[in-house]
Amino acid sequence: MKVDASVIAAGQQCGVDVEGLVKKYSKNGQQSSSSQQQSSSSSNKTTIKGMNRLDKFQICSVCKGYGLVKEIYNHQVKEFFCEKCEGEGIVRKE
């Protein structure tokens, strides 16, 4: 990867070795891309299993997943646990 001369000059003013950083991370980027392809196939299987379990739930529409509902009472803001999700933030799909 070729770096613009103005970027190198700006890096030198700040005390940053831009060329060294490019060399360092371009090597790691090439190595990690091949290892990512190998690990992505195995991680896809686990995420599919996880997604099947998460398909049974959805974010609570009352508290928006926060688990608390705020109510104004006599110029005070009171927080209560959401009655629909019982403070969990998620509910089972119907």
C-alpha positions as CSV (number, residue, x, y, z in Angstrom):
1,M,0.0,0.0,0.0
2,K,1.4,3.3,-1.0
3,V,1.0,6.2,1.4
4,D,0.7,9.8,0.3
5,A,3.7,12.0,1.1
6,S,1.5,14.6,2.9
7,V,0.3,11.9,5.3
8,I,3.9,10.9,6.0
9,A,4.9,14.5,6.6
10,A,1.9,15.1,8.9
11,G,2.9,11.9,10.8
12,Q,6.5,13.1,11.2
13,Q,5.2,16.4,12.6
14,C,3.3,14.5,15.3
15,G,6.1,12.0,15.9
16,V,4.3,9.1,14.3
17,D,6.1,6.6,12.0
18,V,3.4,6.2,9.4
19,E,5.5,3.9,7.1
20,G,6.2,1.6,10.0
21,L,2.5,1.4,10.9
22,V,1.6,0.6,7.3
23,K,4.2,-2.2,7.2
24,K,3.1,-3.5,10.6
25,Y,-0.6,-3.6,9.9
26,S,-0.4,-4.6,6.2
27,K,1.4,-7.9,7.3
28,N,-1.2,-8.6,10.0
29,G,-4.1,-7.8,7.6
30,Q,-2.9,-10.4,5.1
31,Q,-2.4,-13.1,7.7
32,S,-5.7,-12.4,9.5
33,S,-7.7,-12.5,6.3
34,S,-6.8,-16.1,5.6
35,S,-7.4,-17.1,9.2
36,Q,-10.7,-15.3,9.3
37,Q,-11.9,-17.3,6.3
38,Q,-11.2,-20.6,8.2
39,S,-12.8,-19.4,11.5
40,S,-15.8,-17.8,9.8
41,S,-17.1,-21.1,8.5
42,S,-17.1,-22.6,12.0
43,S,-18.4,-19.5,13.7
44,N,-21.3,-19.4,11.2
45,K,-22.6,-22.7,12.5
46,T,-22.6,-21.5,16.1
47,T,-24.3,-18.2,15.2
48,I,-27.0,-20.1,13.3
49,K,-27.7,-22.2,16.4
50,G,-27.7,-19.1,18.5
51,M,-30.0,-17.3,16.1
52,N,-32.5,-20.2,16.3
53,R,-32.7,-19.8,20.1
54,L,-33.1,-16.0,19.8
55,D,-35.9,-16.3,17.3
56,K,-38.2,-17.2,20.1
57,F,-37.8,-13.8,21.8
58,Q,-38.3,-10.1,20.9
59,I,-37.5,-6.8,22.5
60,C,-40.3,-5.6,24.8
61,S,-42.4,-3.0,23.0
62,V,-43.4,-1.2,26.3
63,C,-39.9,-0.5,27.8
64,K,-37.9,-0.9,24.5
65,G,-35.6,-3.5,26.1
66,Y,-34.6,-1.2,29.0
67,G,-36.7,-3.2,31.6
68,L,-37.9,0.0,33.4
69,V,-40.8,2.3,32.7
70,K,-40.6,5.9,33.8
71,E,-43.7,7.7,35.2
72,I,-44.0,11.3,36.2
73,Y,-45.7,11.8,39.5
74,N,-46.0,15.2,41.2
75,H,-42.9,16.6,39.4
76,Q,-40.9,13.5,40.2
77,V,-39.8,10.8,37.8
78,K,-40.4,7.4,39.2
79,E,-39.0,4.2,37.7
80,F,-40.9,0.9,37.8
81,F,-40.1,-2.5,36.5
82,C,-41.9,-3.1,33.2
83,E,-45.0,-5.2,33.8
84,K,-45.0,-6.8,30.3
85,C,-41.5,-8.2,30.5
86,E,-41.1,-8.2,34.3
87,G,-37.9,-6.1,34.0
88,E,-36.1,-8.5,31.6
89,G,-36.4,-6.3,28.5
90,I,-37.3,-9.2,26.3
91,V,-40.6,-11.2,25.8
92,R,-41.5,-14.4,24.1
93,K,-42.9,-14.0,20.6
94,E,-46.6,-14.7,20.4
